Amino acid sequence: MPKVALGGTFQYLHDGHASLIEKAFEIAGNGKVYIGLTSDEMLQKNHNVENYENRSVRLLEYIKYMGVAKEKYEVTRLNDPYGPTLEEDFDYIIVSPETYPVALKINCIREKKGKKPLEIVYVEYVMAEDGTPISSTRIAKGEIDRHGRLKKES
């Protein structure tokens, strides 16, 4: 049974995040998805990010909305970029273009520890109406909504 890792901040829980989460459950099949949610302490962004509890509630609500059984996933607090992926045996790690370099580093560290590398599943960005990636930064700036629709200027 596959063990799948996915990590992120999941601010605004936009369509790009949904794509990653859905891919994780697709790859897991009858296995389990382990989602590392970035802790407040780890965050150092230029825009305000909601606290861990609010992001966690929204993430859990989305997974429930997807109809995923509770035994098929686990959400844990990420206090560093790697979480449990350096020590625990996972089969896959789901990444975006933004997080791909972290997965490469994880595999490099795992190799040095004598552990098998994780299979990296690369999920492309989801594009907004204007052809540029949906991102929490763009949503925070008021450029787009969480589905990538351009906000109308008043």
OpenMM code with the backbone's topology and positions (N, CA, C; nanometers):
from openmm import Vec3, app, unit

residues = "MET PRO LYS VAL ALA LEU GLY GLY THR PHE GLN TYR LEU HIS ASP GLY HIS ALA SER LEU ILE GLU LYS ALA PHE GLU ILE ALA GLY ASN GLY LYS VAL TYR ILE GLY LEU THR SER ASP GLU MET LEU GLN LYS ASN HIS ASN VAL GLU ASN TYR GLU ASN ARG SER VAL ARG LEU LEU GLU TYR ILE LYS TYR MET GLY VAL ALA LYS GLU LYS TYR GLU VAL THR ARG LEU ASN ASP PRO TYR GLY PRO THR LEU GLU GLU ASP PHE ASP TYR ILE ILE VAL SER PRO GLU THR TYR PRO VAL ALA LEU LYS ILE ASN CYS ILE ARG GLU LYS LYS GLY LYS LYS PRO LEU GLU ILE VAL TYR VAL GLU TYR VAL MET ALA GLU ASP GLY THR PRO ILE SER SER THR ARG ILE ALA LYS GLY GLU ILE ASP ARG HIS GLY ARG LEU LYS LYS GLU SER".split()
positions = [
    Vec3(0.0846, -0.1185, 0.0000),
    Vec3(0.0000, 0.0000, 0.0000),
    Vec3(0.0888, 0.1244, 0.0000),
    Vec3(0.0743, 0.2069, -0.1020),
    Vec3(0.1604, 0.3249, -0.1141),
    Vec3(0.1458, 0.4237, 0.0011),
    Vec3(0.2585, 0.4818, 0.0361),
    Vec3(0.2654, 0.5861, 0.1378),
    Vec3(0.3118, 0.7122, 0.0654),
    Vec3(0.2261, 0.8143, 0.0642),
    Vec3(0.2495, 0.9341, -0.0160),
    Vec3(0.2670, 1.0562, 0.0734),
    Vec3(0.3713, 1.1346, 0.0465),
    Vec3(0.3983, 1.2573, 0.1223),
    Vec3(0.3665, 1.3801, 0.0375),
    Vec3(0.3141, 1.4815, 0.1043),
    Vec3(0.2832, 1.6098, 0.0416),
    Vec3(0.2978, 1.7157, 0.1490),
    Vec3(0.3595, 1.8271, 0.1169),
    Vec3(0.3743, 1.9329, 0.2161),
    Vec3(0.3437, 2.0680, 0.1572),
    Vec3(0.3015, 2.1608, 0.2438),
    Vec3(0.2760, 2.2961, 0.1967),
    Vec3(0.2154, 2.3838, 0.3035),
    Vec3(0.1982, 2.5102, 0.2671),
    Vec3(0.1372, 2.6092, 0.3558),
    Vec3(-0.0141, 2.6074, 0.3400),
    Vec3(-0.0596, 2.5857, 0.2183),
    Vec3(-0.2016, 2.5776, 0.1846),
    Vec3(-0.2795, 2.7012, 0.2290),
    Vec3(-0.2208, 2.8174, 0.2037),
    Vec3(-0.2897, 2.9442, 0.2269),
    Vec3(-0.3934, 2.9617, 0.1169),
    Vec3(-0.5128, 3.0008, 0.1497),
    Vec3(-0.6258, 3.0234, 0.0577),
    Vec3(-0.6783, 2.8958, -0.0075),
    Vec3(-0.6091, 2.7838, 0.0068),
    Vec3(-0.6481, 2.6564, -0.0546),
    Vec3(-0.7064, 2.6772, -0.1953),
    Vec3(-0.6211, 2.7182, -0.2878),
    Vec3(-0.6619, 2.7486, -0.4248),
    Vec3(-0.6568, 2.6242, -0.5143),
    Vec3(-0.6938, 2.6428, -0.6402),
    Vec3(-0.7022, 2.5305, -0.7348),
    Vec3(-0.5679, 2.4609, -0.7571),
    Vec3(-0.4583, 2.5325, -0.7428),
    Vec3(-0.3264, 2.4693, -0.7519),
    Vec3(-0.3053, 2.3700, -0.6388),
    Vec3(-0.3462, 2.4094, -0.5181),
    Vec3(-0.3374, 2.3184, -0.4035),
    Vec3(-0.4274, 2.1972, -0.4257),
    Vec3(-0.5486, 2.2228, -0.4747),
    Vec3(-0.6436, 2.1138, -0.4995),
    Vec3(-0.5835, 2.0114, -0.5952),
    Vec3(-0.5143, 2.0585, -0.6975),
    Vec3(-0.4510, 1.9698, -0.7953),
    Vec3(-0.3473, 1.8791, -0.7283),
    Vec3(-0.2662, 1.9354, -0.6398),
    Vec3(-0.1656, 1.8572, -0.5668),
    Vec3(-0.2308, 1.7535, -0.4754),
    Vec3(-0.3318, 1.7973, -0.4009),
    Vec3(-0.3997, 1.7089, -0.3058),
    Vec3(-0.4683, 1.5943, -0.3798),
    Vec3(-0.5379, 1.6270, -0.4875),
    Vec3(-0.6066, 1.5234, -0.5656),
    Vec3(-0.5078, 1.4230, -0.6242),
    Vec3(-0.3936, 1.4711, -0.6734),
    Vec3(-0.2914, 1.3817, -0.7284),
    Vec3(-0.2376, 1.2895, -0.6196),
    Vec3(-0.2184, 1.3430, -0.4992),
    Vec3(-0.1677, 1.2618, -0.3880),
    Vec3(-0.2614, 1.1449, -0.3591),
    Vec3(-0.3912, 1.1713, -0.3533),
    Vec3(-0.4864, 1.0634, -0.3253),
    Vec3(-0.4991, 0.9674, -0.4431),
    Vec3(-0.4857, 1.0174, -0.5643),
    Vec3(-0.4881, 0.9312, -0.6830),
    Vec3(-0.3701, 0.8339, -0.6789),
    Vec3(-0.2507, 0.8840, -0.6503),
    Vec3(-0.1304, 0.8006, -0.6442),
    Vec3(-0.1391, 0.7018, -0.5278),
    Vec3(-0.1947, 0.7463, -0.4157),
    Vec3(-0.2019, 0.6611, -0.2960),
    Vec3(-0.2927, 0.5406, -0.3167),
    Vec3(-0.3972, 0.5555, -0.3961),
    Vec3(-0.4899, 0.4443, -0.4153),
    Vec3(-0.5416, 0.3929, -0.2828),
    Vec3(-0.5100, 0.2673, -0.2508),
    Vec3(-0.5524, 0.2081, -0.1234),
    Vec3(-0.4569, 0.2401, -0.0091),
    Vec3(-0.3531, 0.3183, -0.0386),
    Vec3(-0.2548, 0.3547, 0.0636),
    Vec3(-0.2981, 0.4754, 0.1441),
    Vec3(-0.1995, 0.5511, 0.1908),
    Vec3(-0.2274, 0.6635, 0.2803),
    Vec3(-0.1477, 0.7861, 0.2378),
    Vec3(-0.2096, 0.9036, 0.2535),
    Vec3(-0.1459, 1.0312, 0.2226),
    Vec3(-0.1108, 1.1008, 0.3534),
    Vec3(0.0135, 1.1439, 0.3628),
    Vec3(0.0623, 1.2179, 0.4795),
    Vec3(0.0879, 1.3609, 0.4343),
    Vec3(0.0094, 1.4537, 0.4885),
    Vec3(0.0214, 1.5938, 0.4488),
    Vec3(0.0879, 1.6721, 0.5607),
    Vec3(0.2017, 1.7302, 0.5287),
    Vec3(0.2704, 1.8173, 0.6231),
    Vec3(0.2250, 1.9600, 0.5994),
    Vec3(0.1662, 2.0211, 0.7014),
    Vec3(0.1175, 2.1587, 0.6924),
    Vec3(0.2168, 2.2496, 0.7641),
    Vec3(0.2687, 2.3466, 0.6911),
    Vec3(0.3724, 2.4352, 0.7436),
    Vec3(0.3276, 2.5047, 0.8716),
    Vec3(0.4120, 2.4978, 0.9736),
    Vec3(0.3817, 2.5615, 1.1024),
    Vec3(0.3958, 2.7128, 1.0910),
    Vec3(0.3328, 2.7834, 1.1846),
    Vec3(0.3449, 2.9295, 1.1889),
    Vec3(0.4906, 2.9702, 1.2076),
    Vec3(0.5626, 2.8950, 1.2894),
    Vec3(0.7023, 2.9268, 1.3206),
    Vec3(0.7918, 2.9194, 1.1967),
    Vec3(0.7596, 2.8288, 1.1068),
    Vec3(0.8438, 2.8089, 0.9886),
    Vec3(0.8203, 2.9151, 0.8802),
    Vec3(0.7051, 2.9796, 0.8870),
    Vec3(0.6685, 3.0735, 0.7800),
    Vec3(0.7407, 3.2068, 0.7906),
    Vec3(0.7937, 3.2486, 0.6805),
    Vec3(0.8546, 3.3816, 0.6711),
    Vec3(0.8219, 3.4366, 0.5332),
    Vec3(0.6977, 3.4744, 0.5159),
    Vec3(0.6518, 3.5249, 0.3860),
    Vec3(0.6330, 3.6761, 0.3924),
    Vec3(0.6256, 3.7374, 0.2739),
    Vec3(0.6054, 3.8816, 0.2667),
    Vec3(0.4601, 3.9219, 0.2901),
    Vec3(0.3679, 3.8308, 0.2653),
    Vec3(0.2270, 3.8628, 0.2892),
    Vec3(0.1788, 3.7876, 0.4126),
    Vec3(0.0709, 3.8366, 0.4685),
    Vec3(0.0174, 3.7734, 0.5892),
    Vec3(-0.0375, 3.6357, 0.5562),
    Vec3(-0.0010, 3.5401, 0.6377),
    Vec3(-0.0497, 3.4038, 0.6211),
    Vec3(-0.1355, 3.3709, 0.7421),
    Vec3(-0.2507, 3.3090, 0.7162),
    Vec3(-0.3380, 3.2701, 0.8269),
    Vec3(-0.2656, 3.1735, 0.9193),
    Vec3(-0.3106, 3.1691, 1.0435),
    Vec3(-0.2439, 3.0813, 1.1399),
    Vec3(-0.2679, 2.9341, 1.1064),
    Vec3(-0.1846, 2.8514, 1.1661),
    Vec3(-0.1860, 2.7072, 1.1408),
    Vec3(-0.3252, 2.6482, 1.1615),
    Vec3(-0.3895, 2.6836, 1.2722),
    Vec3(-0.5205, 2.6244, 1.3040),
    Vec3(-0.6224, 2.6521, 1.1939),
    Vec3(-0.6304, 2.7759, 1.1473),
    Vec3(-0.7262, 2.8097, 1.0411),
    Vec3(-0.6950, 2.7355, 0.9115),
    Vec3(-0.5665, 2.7298, 0.8758),
    Vec3(-0.5280, 2.6583, 0.7535),
    Vec3(-0.5563, 2.5091, 0.7664),
    Vec3(-0.5341, 2.4549, 0.8861),
    Vec3(-0.5590, 2.3131, 0.9113),
    Vec3(-0.7079, 2.2804, 0.8980),
    Vec3(-0.7925, 2.3640, 0.9570),
    Vec3(-0.9377, 2.3425, 0.9491),
    Vec3(-0.9826, 2.3425, 0.8030),
    Vec3(-0.9360, 2.4405, 0.7265),
    Vec3(-0.9764, 2.4502, 0.5857),
    Vec3(-0.9269, 2.3297, 0.5051),
    Vec3(-0.8044, 2.2860, 0.5314),
    Vec3(-0.7490, 2.1693, 0.4626),
    Vec3(-0.8309, 2.0442, 0.4943),
    Vec3(-0.8615, 2.0235, 0.6214),
    Vec3(-0.9398, 1.9064, 0.6618),
    Vec3(-1.0807, 1.9110, 0.6035),
    Vec3(-1.1403, 2.0302, 0.5976),
    Vec3(-1.2732, 2.0444, 0.5369),
    Vec3(-1.2690, 2.0079, 0.3886),
    Vec3(-1.1633, 2.0499, 0.3197),
    Vec3(-1.1511, 2.0194, 0.1772),
    Vec3(-1.1379, 1.8686, 0.1554),
    Vec3(-1.0558, 1.8030, 0.2359),
    Vec3(-1.0374, 1.6582, 0.2217),
    Vec3(-1.1686, 1.5853, 0.2510),
    Vec3(-1.2417, 1.6326, 0.3514),
    Vec3(-1.3724, 1.5739, 0.3834),
    Vec3(-1.4677, 1.5938, 0.2651),
    Vec3(-1.4656, 1.7132, 0.2061),
    Vec3(-1.5482, 1.7445, 0.0893),
    Vec3(-1.5168, 1.6493, -0.0264),
    Vec3(-1.3900, 1.6105, -0.0391),
    Vec3(-1.3484, 1.5160, -0.1436),
    Vec3(-1.4048, 1.3762, -0.1186),
    Vec3(-1.4501, 1.3507, 0.0029),
    Vec3(-1.5061, 1.2203, 0.0361),
    Vec3(-1.4030, 1.1159, 0.0744),
    Vec3(-1.2861, 1.1611, 0.1195),
    Vec3(-1.1785, 1.0691, 0.1568),
    Vec3(-1.1996, 1.0205, 0.3003),
    Vec3(-1.1900, 0.8898, 0.3204),
    Vec3(-1.2052, 0.8313, 0.4541),
    Vec3(-1.0901, 0.8751, 0.5446),
    Vec3(-1.1195, 0.8959, 0.6726),
    Vec3(-1.0198, 0.9462, 0.7688),
    Vec3(-0.8958, 0.8584, 0.7794),
    Vec3(-0.9116, 0.7285, 0.7602),
    Vec3(-0.7950, 0.6389, 0.7724),
    Vec3(-0.7016, 0.6478, 0.6514),
    Vec3(-0.7407, 0.7223, 0.5485),
    Vec3(-0.6604, 0.7344, 0.4260),
    Vec3(-0.5631, 0.8524, 0.4287),
    Vec3(-0.5645, 0.9309, 0.5368),
    Vec3(-0.4746, 1.0466, 0.5411),
    Vec3(-0.4409, 1.0855, 0.6845),
    Vec3(-0.3338, 1.1628, 0.6939),
    Vec3(-0.2906, 1.2177, 0.8221),
    Vec3(-0.2304, 1.3551, 0.7939),
    Vec3(-0.2707, 1.4550, 0.8720),
    Vec3(-0.2151, 1.5895, 0.8580),
    Vec3(-0.1289, 1.6167, 0.9805),
    Vec3(-0.0042, 1.6562, 0.9556),
    Vec3(0.0881, 1.6850, 1.0656),
    Vec3(0.1514, 1.8228, 1.0461),
    Vec3(0.2064, 1.8752, 1.1530),
    Vec3(0.2707, 2.0065, 1.1522),
    Vec3(0.4132, 1.9940, 1.0978),
    Vec3(0.4459, 2.0780, 0.9998),
    Vec3(0.5815, 2.0821, 0.9430),
    Vec3(0.6599, 2.1944, 1.0097),
    Vec3(0.7656, 2.1590, 1.0796),
    Vec3(0.8498, 2.2596, 1.1444),
    Vec3(0.9805, 2.2831, 1.0698),
    Vec3(1.0015, 2.2070, 0.9623),
    Vec3(1.1184, 2.2254, 0.8759),
    Vec3(1.0775, 2.1809, 0.7351),
    Vec3(1.1584, 2.2095, 0.6345),
    Vec3(1.1168, 2.1788, 0.4969),
    Vec3(1.0999, 2.0297, 0.4660),
    Vec3(1.1520, 1.9419, 0.5504),
    Vec3(1.1550, 1.7994, 0.5175),
    Vec3(1.0529, 1.7148, 0.5926),
    Vec3(1.0139, 1.7578, 0.7107),
    Vec3(0.9202, 1.6795, 0.7898),
    Vec3(0.9711, 1.5383, 0.8111),
    Vec3(0.8809, 1.4406, 0.8110),
    Vec3(0.9209, 1.3019, 0.8375),
    Vec3(0.9842, 1.2298, 0.7183),
    Vec3(0.9969, 1.2986, 0.6041),
    Vec3(1.0447, 1.2306, 0.4825),
    Vec3(1.1899, 1.1858, 0.4890),
    Vec3(1.2675, 1.2396, 0.5811),
    Vec3(1.4085, 1.1994, 0.5908),
    Vec3(1.4257, 1.0667, 0.6636),
    Vec3(1.3336, 1.0367, 0.7542),
    Vec3(1.3470, 0.9168, 0.8377),
    Vec3(1.2474, 0.8071, 0.8024),
    Vec3(1.1234, 0.8460, 0.7754),
    Vec3(1.0191, 0.7463, 0.7504),
    Vec3(1.0245, 0.6962, 0.6064),
    Vec3(0.9700, 0.5776, 0.5858),
    Vec3(0.9675, 0.5190, 0.4521),
    Vec3(0.8403, 0.5586, 0.3790),
    Vec3(0.8548, 0.6482, 0.2852),
    Vec3(0.7467, 0.6875, 0.1958),
    Vec3(0.7800, 0.6319, 0.0581),
    Vec3(0.6766, 0.6146, -0.0233),
    Vec3(0.6977, 0.5674, -0.1604),
    Vec3(0.7049, 0.6837, -0.2588),
    Vec3(0.6208, 0.7844, -0.2356),
    Vec3(0.6099, 0.8971, -0.3282),
    Vec3(0.6109, 1.0291, -0.2524),
    Vec3(0.6533, 1.1330, -0.3226),
    Vec3(0.6379, 1.2695, -0.2741),
    Vec3(0.5775, 1.3499, -0.3885),
    Vec3(0.4720, 1.4236, -0.3585),
    Vec3(0.4020, 1.5037, -0.4583),
    Vec3(0.4565, 1.6462, -0.4508),
    Vec3(0.4971, 1.7002, -0.5656),
    Vec3(0.5577, 1.8336, -0.5659),
    Vec3(0.5034, 1.9214, -0.6783),
    Vec3(0.5154, 2.0513, -0.6561),
    Vec3(0.4888, 2.1522, -0.7587),
    Vec3(0.6244, 2.1996, -0.8100),
    Vec3(0.6258, 2.2817, -0.9150),
    Vec3(0.7550, 2.3372, -0.9580),
    Vec3(0.8268, 2.4104, -0.8435),
    Vec3(0.7508, 2.4720, -0.7550),
    Vec3(0.8087, 2.5458, -0.6418),
    Vec3(0.8765, 2.4534, -0.5407),
    Vec3(0.8183, 2.3358, -0.5176),
    Vec3(0.8712, 2.2455, -0.4145),
    Vec3(0.9599, 2.1338, -0.4696),
    Vec3(0.9724, 2.1254, -0.6011),
    Vec3(1.0561, 2.0219, -0.6625),
    Vec3(1.1997, 2.0216, -0.6090),
    Vec3(1.2666, 2.1381, -0.5956),
    Vec3(1.4041, 2.1365, -0.5428),
    Vec3(1.4148, 2.0774, -0.4016),
    Vec3(1.3109, 2.0953, -0.3216),
    Vec3(1.3113, 2.0381, -0.1859),
    Vec3(1.3081, 1.8857, -0.1941),
    Vec3(1.2284, 1.8312, -0.2865),
    Vec3(1.2214, 1.6855, -0.3036),
    Vec3(1.3565, 1.6295, -0.3471),
    Vec3(1.4267, 1.7008, -0.4341),
    Vec3(1.5601, 1.6563, -0.4760),
    Vec3(1.6554, 1.6533, -0.3564),
    Vec3(1.6465, 1.7545, -0.2722),
    Vec3(1.7322, 1.7610, -0.1531),
    Vec3(1.6968, 1.6475, -0.0560),
    Vec3(1.5670, 1.6216, -0.0390),
    Vec3(1.5220, 1.5113, 0.0468),
    Vec3(1.5849, 1.3807, -0.0006),
    Vec3(1.5779, 1.3549, -0.1316),
    Vec3(1.6339, 1.2303, -0.1845),
    Vec3(1.7851, 1.2239, -0.1673),
    Vec3(1.8514, 1.3367, -0.1793),
    Vec3(1.9967, 1.3420, -0.1594),
    Vec3(2.0312, 1.3054, -0.0143),
    Vec3(1.9580, 1.3623, 0.0800),
    Vec3(1.9809, 1.3330, 0.2224),
    Vec3(1.9472, 1.1871, 0.2525),
    Vec3(1.8352, 1.1383, 0.1960),
    Vec3(1.7957, 0.9985, 0.2173),
    Vec3(1.9046, 0.9037, 0.1662),
    Vec3(1.9588, 0.9352, 0.0493),
    Vec3(2.0635, 0.8517, -0.0097),
    Vec3(2.1852, 0.8442, 0.0831),
    Vec3(2.2242, 0.9578, 0.1384),
    Vec3(2.3384, 0.9615, 0.2312),
    Vec3(2.3118, 0.8798, 0.3571),
    Vec3(2.1836, 0.8659, 0.3928),
    Vec3(2.1453, 0.7881, 0.5111),
    Vec3(2.1230, 0.6407, 0.4773),
    Vec3(2.1415, 0.6053, 0.3494),
    Vec3(2.1221, 0.4671, 0.3077),
    Vec3(1.9769, 0.4288, 0.2863),
    Vec3(1.8900, 0.5275, 0.2710),
    Vec3(1.7469, 0.5012, 0.2487),
    Vec3(1.7153, 0.5117, 0.0997),
    Vec3(1.6107, 0.4419, 0.0591),
    Vec3(1.5721, 0.4482, -0.0821),
    Vec3(1.5115, 0.5852, -0.1127),
    Vec3(1.5364, 0.6351, -0.2348),
    Vec3(1.4792, 0.7655, -0.2709),
    Vec3(1.3276, 0.7557, -0.2874),
    Vec3(1.2623, 0.8679, -0.2677),
    Vec3(1.1180, 0.8752, -0.2901),
    Vec3(1.0946, 0.8972, -0.4394),
    Vec3(0.9899, 0.8375, -0.4916),
    Vec3(0.9537, 0.8661, -0.6305),
    Vec3(0.8867, 1.0029, -0.6323),
    Vec3(0.9418, 1.0930, -0.7120),
    Vec3(0.8905, 1.2300, -0.7175),
    Vec3(0.7813, 1.2391, -0.8235),
    Vec3(0.6634, 1.2835, -0.7809),
    Vec3(0.5515, 1.3045, -0.8731),
    Vec3(0.5360, 1.4556, -0.8902),
    Vec3(0.5677, 1.5013, -1.0098),
    Vec3(0.5719, 1.6447, -1.0411),
    Vec3(0.4368, 1.6883, -1.0969),
    Vec3(0.3742, 1.7847, -1.0311),
    Vec3(0.2441, 1.8361, -1.0747),
    Vec3(0.2642, 1.9804, -1.1212),
    Vec3(0.2328, 2.0058, -1.2461),
    Vec3(0.2505, 2.1405, -1.3025),
    Vec3(0.1605, 2.2412, -1.2313),
    Vec3(0.2000, 2.3678, -1.2400),
    Vec3(0.1163, 2.4755, -1.1879),
    Vec3(-0.0184, 2.4743, -1.2585),
    Vec3(-0.1216, 2.5163, -1.1882),
    Vec3(-0.2519, 2.5411, -1.2488),
    Vec3(-0.2512, 2.6885, -1.2876),
    Vec3(-0.2877, 2.7156, -1.4108),
    Vec3(-0.2800, 2.8525, -1.4610),
    Vec3(-0.4089, 2.9304, -1.4363),
    Vec3(-0.3907, 3.0580, -1.4106),
    Vec3(-0.5031, 3.1505, -1.3982),
    Vec3(-0.5508, 3.1883, -1.5380),
    Vec3(-0.6589, 3.2651, -1.5445),
    Vec3(-0.7140, 3.3099, -1.6733),
    Vec3(-0.6105, 3.3795, -1.7611),
    Vec3(-0.5158, 3.4476, -1.6986),
    Vec3(-0.4167, 3.5239, -1.7753),
    Vec3(-0.2951, 3.4406, -1.8169),
    Vec3(-0.2992, 3.3091, -1.7893),
    Vec3(-0.1919, 3.2206, -1.8326),
    Vec3(-0.0726, 3.2143, -1.7396),
    Vec3(-0.0791, 3.2819, -1.6262),
    Vec3(0.0278, 3.2732, -1.5263),
    Vec3(-0.0224, 3.1898, -1.4085),
    Vec3(0.0681, 3.1288, -1.3327),
    Vec3(0.0265, 3.0368, -1.2265),
    Vec3(-0.0611, 3.1009, -1.1184),
    Vec3(-0.1567, 3.0210, -1.0723),
    Vec3(-0.2340, 3.0590, -0.9540),
    Vec3(-0.1387, 3.0478, -0.8360),
    Vec3(-0.1378, 3.1486, -0.7510),
    Vec3(-0.0540, 3.1425, -0.6313),
    Vec3(-0.1201, 3.2193, -0.5180),
    Vec3(-0.0850, 3.1824, -0.3958),
    Vec3(-0.1373, 3.2528, -0.2788),
    Vec3(-0.0934, 3.3986, -0.2791),
    Vec3(0.0257, 3.4257, -0.3293),
    Vec3(0.0753, 3.5638, -0.3359),
    Vec3(-0.0137, 3.6479, -0.4268),
    Vec3(-0.0492, 3.5944, -0.5419),
    Vec3(-0.1362, 3.6681, -0.6351),
    Vec3(-0.2748, 3.6881, -0.5768),
    Vec3(-0.3241, 3.5884, -0.5035),
    Vec3(-0.4548, 3.6014, -0.4390),
    Vec3(-0.4476, 3.7097, -0.3316),
    Vec3(-0.3416, 3.7077, -0.2512),
    Vec3(-0.3235, 3.8074, -0.1448),
    Vec3(-0.3151, 3.9489, -0.2017),
    Vec3(-0.2548, 3.9623, -0.3196),
    Vec3(-0.2431, 4.0940, -0.3834),
    Vec3(-0.3747, 4.1391, -0.4476),
    Vec3(-0.4744, 4.0485, -0.4516),
    Vec3(-0.6031, 4.0834, -0.5102),
    Vec3(-0.6070, 4.0734, -0.6618),
    Vec3(-0.5077, 4.0084, -0.7223),
    Vec3(-0.5029, 3.9950, -0.8683),
    Vec3(-0.6039, 3.8924, -0.9192),
    Vec3(-0.6167, 3.7821, -0.8454),
    Vec3(-0.7018, 3.6704, -0.8872),
    Vec3(-0.7762, 3.6146, -0.7662),
    Vec3(-0.8790, 3.5321, -0.7945),
    Vec3(-0.9432, 3.4581, -0.6855),
    Vec3(-0.8786, 3.3195, -0.6777),
    Vec3(-0.9258, 3.2356, -0.5875),
    Vec3(-0.8601, 3.1064, -0.5665),
    Vec3(-0.8776, 3.0084, -0.6831),
    Vec3(-0.9657, 3.0439, -0.7764),
    Vec3(-0.9849, 2.9616, -0.8960),
    Vec3(-0.9091, 3.0173, -1.0160),
    Vec3(-0.8346, 3.1271, -0.9953),
    Vec3(-0.7553, 3.1848, -1.1028),
    Vec3(-0.8286, 3.2850, -1.1895),
    Vec3(-0.9501, 3.3210, -1.1481),
    Vec3(-1.0239, 3.4227, -1.2234),
    Vec3(-0.9686, 3.5603, -1.1883),
    Vec3(-0.9490, 3.6425, -1.2899),
    Vec3(-0.8973, 3.7771, -1.2683),
    Vec3(-1.0002, 3.8607, -1.1937),
    Vec3(-0.9511, 3.9362, -1.0966),
    Vec3(-1.0393, 4.0260, -1.0215),
    Vec3(-1.0621, 4.1505, -1.1059),
    Vec3(-1.1845, 4.1960, -1.1053),
    Vec3(-1.2185, 4.3163, -1.1818),
    Vec3(-1.1734, 4.4389, -1.1042),
    Vec3(-1.1061, 4.5286, -1.1731),
    Vec3(-1.0633, 4.6530, -1.1074),
    Vec3(-1.1828, 4.7465, -1.0976),
    Vec3(-1.1919, 4.8159, -0.9823),
    Vec3(-1.3080, 4.9041, -0.9620),
    Vec3(-1.2842, 5.0428, -1.0150),
] * unit.nanometer
topology = app.Topology()
chain = topology.addChain("A")
for resn in residues:
    res = topology.addResidue(resn, chain)
    for name in ("N", "CA", "C"):
        topology.addAtom(name, app.Element.getBySymbol(name[0]), res)
